[in-house]
Amino acid sequence: MQNMDPIKLELIKMAAAQTAGKSGKDLAPILFALITNAGKHNIQFSPEEITLILDLLKEGKSDAEKAQIMFLIDRKSVV
């Protein structure tokens, strides 16, 4: 994260703050909003950055919630 574009880092921090206390299916819309907002500013996330974002979203979640996040992501084909 140290070498990441400051704008991308700020978008990720905002998304992480919005996910606090949310679970499973409530996280996917936040991820998609993050990617959409970045796209509006001509910012694209690399596969590594998306993996980092997903790891942050899954942090502190139960195995069932992590599986649900990945299921929703797979359905939307974000990564």
Secondary structure, DSSP 8 states (H G I E B T S, - for coil): -TTS-HHHHHHHHHHHHHHTT--GGGHHHHHHHHHHHHHHTT----HHHHHHHHHHHHTT--HHHHHHHHHHHHHHT--
